[in-house]
Each structure stands twice: as structure tokens, then as C-alpha cells.
Amino acid sequence: MMDDEFGPIPDQQVYEAAAGCSIVEEYPEDRPYPSVLVLGRTQEGRPVHVVCAYVPEEDQLIVITVYEPDPNRWDEDFRQRRKP
């Protein structure tokens, strides 16, 4: 998060983005837990992708990775990857 190519993503911005996020992609085969890619925005409107997994037995969310999506690799709303 702190080494993101578009600038650091502090914890507070991750919380802001996660609070109003929506699922972009699902990875049901991921192990040890299925995971999802979600898109959220900070209060300033910065787009943030978070890959996370939910552990129902522990009622816990595991954050796997956080990054600002590259506009050259994602469509204008950051919900679909651009074709190479």
C-alpha cells in the first residue's frame, strides 16, 4: 500500500474505500479462502482496489492486497480490465 505506483494508500483511505465498495471479480477457487476484488473510492474520490477474503468461522475479513487501479489496464470506471 505504501509503495503503490500512484502514491501511498494510507490505512484511512483503505477504510474509506472499503466502506462503500462493490465486488468487481470473484475468485471462488482461491485457497485457503475464496476471495474477491472490490472497488471503492476514498472521500477524495480516489479509486482503490482491494483483494480480500472473508473467514466466516471467525467473522473476519482478510485484506490480501490494496492498490490504485492503473487507468491504462482498466476501463474508465475501473470495473473491467482492458483487453491487451
Backbone as JSON Lines, residues from 0, in Angstrom:
{"i":0,"aa":"M","n":[0.81,-1.19,0.0],"ca":[0.0,0.0,0.0],"c":[0.86,1.26,0.0]}
{"i":1,"aa":"M","n":[1.95,1.2,0.72],"ca":[2.77,2.4,0.84],"c":[3.67,2.58,-0.37]}
{"i":2,"aa":"D","n":[3.82,1.53,-1.19],"ca":[4.68,1.6,-2.38],"c":[3.87,1.62,-3.67]}
{"i":3,"aa":"D","n":[2.59,1.97,-3.61],"ca":[1.76,1.98,-4.8],"c":[2.33,2.96,-5.82]}
{"i":4,"aa":"E","n":[2.28,2.6,-7.09],"ca":[2.88,3.44,-8.13],"c":[2.21,4.81,-8.25]}
{"i":5,"aa":"F","n":[0.97,4.95,-7.77],"ca":[0.27,6.23,-7.84],"c":[0.31,6.99,-6.52]}
{"i":6,"aa":"G","n":[1.13,6.51,-5.6],"ca":[1.28,7.16,-4.31],"c":[0.79,6.26,-3.19]}
{"i":7,"aa":"P","n":[1.26,6.51,-1.99],"ca":[0.88,5.68,-0.84],"c":[-0.64,5.66,-0.63]}
{"i":8,"aa":"I","n":[-1.11,4.53,-0.14],"ca":[-2.53,4.41,0.22],"c":[-2.57,4.16,1.73]}
{"i":9,"aa":"P","n":[-2.77,5.2,2.5],"ca":[-2.81,5.04,3.97],"c":[-4.01,4.19,4.41]}
{"i":10,"aa":"D","n":[-3.91,3.63,5.6],"ca":[-4.98,2.8,6.15],"c":[-6.33,3.51,6.09]}
{"i":11,"aa":"Q","n":[-6.37,4.79,6.42],"ca":[-7.63,5.53,6.43],"c":[-8.3,5.51,5.05]}
{"i":12,"aa":"Q","n":[-7.5,5.62,3.99],"ca":[-8.08,5.58,2.65],"c":[-8.6,4.19,2.31]}
{"i":13,"aa":"V","n":[-7.95,3.15,2.82],"ca":[-8.45,1.79,2.62],"c":[-9.81,1.65,3.3]}
{"i":14,"aa":"Y","n":[-9.93,2.12,4.52],"ca":[-11.21,2.06,5.24],"c":[-12.29,2.82,4.49]}
{"i":15,"aa":"E","n":[-11.96,4.01,4.01],"ca":[-12.93,4.82,3.27],"c":[-13.41,4.08,2.03]}
{"i":16,"aa":"A","n":[-12.47,3.51,1.28],"ca":[-12.81,2.81,0.04],"c":[-13.63,1.56,0.34]}
{"i":17,"aa":"A","n":[-13.25,0.82,1.37],"ca":[-13.94,-0.43,1.7],"c":[-15.36,-0.18,2.22]}
{"i":18,"aa":"A","n":[-15.58,0.97,2.82],"ca":[-16.9,1.25,3.4],"c":[-18.01,1.29,2.36]}
{"i":19,"aa":"G","n":[-17.69,1.71,1.14],"ca":[-18.71,1.8,0.1],"c":[-18.34,1.02,-1.14]}
{"i":20,"aa":"C","n":[-17.71,-0.13,-0.94],"ca":[-17.17,-0.87,-2.09],"c":[-18.21,-1.76,-2.75]}
{"i":21,"aa":"S","n":[-17.87,-2.2,-3.96],"ca":[-18.68,-3.18,-4.68],"c":[-17.76,-4.22,-5.31]}
{"i":22,"aa":"I","n":[-18.28,-5.43,-5.46],"ca":[-17.47,-6.53,-5.99],"c":[-17.26,-6.34,-7.49]}
{"i":23,"aa":"V","n":[-15.99,-6.49,-7.9],"ca":[-15.61,-6.4,-9.31],"c":[-15.39,-7.8,-9.88]}
{"i":24,"aa":"E","n":[-14.67,-8.64,-9.14],"ca":[-14.38,-10.0,-9.57],"c":[-14.44,-10.92,-8.35]}
{"i":25,"aa":"E","n":[-14.82,-12.18,-8.58],"ca":[-14.83,-13.18,-7.53],"c":[-13.84,-14.28,-7.88]}
{"i":26,"aa":"Y","n":[-13.15,-14.78,-6.86],"ca":[-12.16,-15.84,-7.04],"c":[-12.52,-17.0,-6.1]}
{"i":27,"aa":"P","n":[-13.56,-17.76,-6.46],"ca":[-14.06,-18.81,-5.55],"c":[-13.08,-19.96,-5.34]}
{"i":28,"aa":"E","n":[-12.12,-20.12,-6.23],"ca":[-11.16,-21.22,-6.11],"c":[-9.94,-20.86,-5.27]}
{"i":29,"aa":"D","n":[-9.8,-19.6,-4.85],"ca":[-8.65,-19.2,-4.03],"c":[-8.65,-19.99,-2.73]}
{"i":30,"aa":"R","n":[-7.46,-20.3,-2.26],"ca":[-7.29,-21.04,-1.02],"c":[-6.3,-20.3,-0.13]}
{"i":31,"aa":"P","n":[-6.46,-20.32,1.16],"ca":[-7.37,-21.18,1.89],"c":[-8.81,-20.68,1.94]}
{"i":32,"aa":"Y","n":[-9.07,-19.45,1.47],"ca":[-10.43,-18.91,1.48],"c":[-10.74,-18.29,0.13]}
{"i":33,"aa":"P","n":[-11.97,-18.42,-0.34],"ca":[-12.35,-17.7,-1.56],"c":[-12.14,-16.2,-1.34]}
{"i":34,"aa":"S","n":[-11.78,-15.48,-2.4],"ca":[-11.54,-14.05,-2.26],"c":[-12.3,-13.28,-3.32]}
{"i":35,"aa":"V","n":[-12.31,-11.98,-3.17],"ca":[-12.97,-11.08,-4.11],"c":[-12.1,-9.86,-4.33]}
{"i":36,"aa":"L","n":[-12.27,-9.25,-5.5],"ca":[-11.68,-7.95,-5.8],"c":[-12.82,-6.95,-5.7]}
{"i":37,"aa":"V","n":[-12.64,-5.94,-4.86],"ca":[-13.67,-4.92,-4.71],"c":[-13.11,-3.56,-5.13]}
{"i":38,"aa":"L","n":[-14.01,-2.7,-5.54],"ca":[-13.66,-1.32,-5.9],"c":[-14.38,-0.38,-4.96]}
{"i":39,"aa":"G","n":[-13.63,0.54,-4.42],"ca":[-14.2,1.58,-3.59],"c":[-13.5,2.89,-3.9]}
{"i":40,"aa":"R","n":[-13.99,3.96,-3.32],"ca":[-13.37,5.28,-3.51],"c":[-13.17,5.94,-2.16]}
{"i":41,"aa":"T","n":[-12.08,6.68,-2.07],"ca":[-11.81,7.44,-0.86],"c":[-12.73,8.65,-0.82]}
{"i":42,"aa":"Q","n":[-12.71,9.39,0.27],"ca":[-13.53,10.6,0.37],"c":[-13.17,11.6,-0.7]}
{"i":43,"aa":"E","n":[-11.9,11.58,-1.15],"ca":[-11.47,12.49,-2.21],"c":[-11.79,11.95,-3.6]}
{"i":44,"aa":"G","n":[-12.34,10.72,-3.68],"ca":[-12.71,10.15,-4.97],"c":[-11.65,9.26,-5.6]}
{"i":45,"aa":"R","n":[-10.57,9.0,-4.89],"ca":[-9.5,8.14,-5.42],"c":[-10.01,6.7,-5.52]}
{"i":46,"aa":"P","n":[-9.88,6.07,-6.69],"ca":[-10.31,4.68,-6.82],"c":[-9.29,3.75,-6.14]}
{"i":47,"aa":"V","n":[-9.81,2.75,-5.46],"ca":[-8.94,1.8,-4.77],"c":[-9.5,0.39,-4.98]}
{"i":48,"aa":"H","n":[-8.64,-0.53,-5.4],"ca":[-8.99,-1.94,-5.49],"c":[-8.45,-2.63,-4.24]}
{"i":49,"aa":"V","n":[-9.27,-3.51,-3.67],"ca":[-8.87,-4.29,-2.51],"c":[-9.2,-5.75,-2.82]}
{"i":50,"aa":"V","n":[-8.22,-6.63,-2.7],"ca":[-8.47,-8.06,-2.78],"c":[-8.55,-8.55,-1.35]}
{"i":51,"aa":"C","n":[-9.67,-9.21,-1.02],"ca":[-9.87,-9.65,0.36],"c":[-10.62,-10.97,0.4]}
{"i":52,"aa":"A","n":[-10.54,-11.61,1.55],"ca":[-11.22,-12.89,1.77],"c":[-11.94,-12.82,3.1]}
{"i":53,"aa":"Y","n":[-13.14,-13.44,3.15],"ca":[-13.92,-13.47,4.38],"c":[-13.8,-14.85,5.01]}
{"i":54,"aa":"V","n":[-13.53,-14.87,6.31],"ca":[-13.43,-16.12,7.06],"c":[-14.66,-16.2,7.95]}
{"i":55,"aa":"P","n":[-15.72,-16.91,7.49],"ca":[-16.96,-16.91,8.26],"c":[-16.84,-17.51,9.66]}
{"i":56,"aa":"E","n":[-16.0,-18.52,9.82],"ca":[-15.85,-19.16,11.15],"c":[-15.34,-18.18,12.19]}
{"i":57,"aa":"E","n":[-14.6,-17.19,11.74],"ca":[-14.03,-16.21,12.67],"c":[-14.66,-14.83,12.5]}
{"i":58,"aa":"D","n":[-15.61,-14.71,11.58],"ca":[-16.23,-13.43,11.26],"c":[-15.14,-12.37,11.05]}
{"i":59,"aa":"Q","n":[-14.18,-12.72,10.19],"ca":[-13.01,-11.88,9.96],"c":[-12.79,-11.65,8.47]}
{"i":60,"aa":"L","n":[-12.4,-10.44,8.12],"ca":[-12.05,-10.1,6.75],"c":[-10.53,-9.98,6.66]}
{"i":61,"aa":"I","n":[-9.95,-10.69,5.7],"ca":[-8.51,-10.65,5.5],"c":[-8.24,-9.8,4.26]}
{"i":62,"aa":"V","n":[-7.47,-8.74,4.42],"ca":[-7.07,-7.91,3.29],"c":[-5.8,-8.51,2.72]}
{"i":63,"aa":"I","n":[-5.85,-8.88,1.44],"ca":[-4.72,-9.53,0.79],"c":[-3.81,-8.51,0.11]}
{"i":64,"aa":"T","n":[-4.42,-7.62,-0.66],"ca":[-3.65,-6.57,-1.32],"c":[-4.54,-5.37,-1.59]}
{"i":65,"aa":"V","n":[-3.89,-4.22,-1.7],"ca":[-4.57,-2.95,-1.95],"c":[-3.76,-2.18,-2.98]}
{"i":66,"aa":"Y","n":[-4.45,-1.61,-3.98],"ca":[-3.74,-0.81,-4.97],"c":[-4.71,0.14,-5.67]}
{"i":67,"aa":"E","n":[-4.16,1.18,-6.25],"ca":[-4.95,2.07,-7.11],"c":[-4.89,1.49,-8.52]}
{"i":68,"aa":"P","n":[-6.04,1.23,-9.12],"ca":[-6.02,0.62,-10.46],"c":[-5.41,1.55,-11.51]}
{"i":69,"aa":"D","n":[-4.62,0.96,-12.38],"ca":[-3.96,1.69,-13.46],"c":[-4.96,1.96,-14.57]}
{"i":70,"aa":"P","n":[-5.22,3.23,-14.92],"ca":[-6.2,3.53,-15.97],"c":[-5.82,2.98,-17.33]}
{"i":71,"aa":"N","n":[-4.55,2.62,-17.53],"ca":[-4.14,2.01,-18.79],"c":[-4.51,0.53,-18.86]}
{"i":72,"aa":"R","n":[-4.78,-0.08,-17.7],"ca":[-5.11,-1.5,-17.64],"c":[-6.58,-1.77,-17.34]}
{"i":73,"aa":"W","n":[-7.3,-0.73,-16.9],"ca":[-8.71,-0.88,-16.52],"c":[-9.54,0.12,-17.31]}
{"i":74,"aa":"D","n":[-10.83,-0.21,-17.5],"ca":[-11.72,0.72,-18.2],"c":[-11.94,1.97,-17.34]}
{"i":75,"aa":"E","n":[-12.69,2.92,-17.86],"ca":[-12.83,4.22,-17.2],"c":[-13.49,4.16,-15.83]}
{"i":76,"aa":"D","n":[-14.27,3.11,-15.55],"ca":[-14.87,3.01,-14.22],"c":[-14.16,1.98,-13.34]}
{"i":77,"aa":"F","n":[-13.02,1.45,-13.81],"ca":[-12.15,0.54,-13.07],"c":[-12.83,-0.78,-12.67]}
{"i":78,"aa":"R","n":[-13.81,-1.2,-13.49],"ca":[-14.54,-2.42,-13.19],"c":[-14.21,-3.57,-14.16]}
{"i":79,"aa":"Q","n":[-13.61,-3.26,-15.3],"ca":[-13.23,-4.3,-16.26],"c":[-11.83,-4.03,-16.76]}
{"i":80,"aa":"R","n":[-11.09,-5.12,-16.91],"ca":[-9.73,-4.99,-17.45],"c":[-9.8,-4.67,-18.93]}
{"i":81,"aa":"R","n":[-8.9,-3.84,-19.37],"ca":[-8.79,-3.54,-20.8],"c":[-8.19,-4.74,-21.5]}
{"i":82,"aa":"K","n":[-8.59,-4.98,-22.72],"ca":[-8.02,-6.08,-23.5],"c":[-6.64,-5.65,-24.0]}
{"i":83,"aa":"P","n":[-5.68,-6.59,-23.96],"ca":[-4.3,-6.24,-24.39],"c":[-4.22,-5.89,-25.87]}
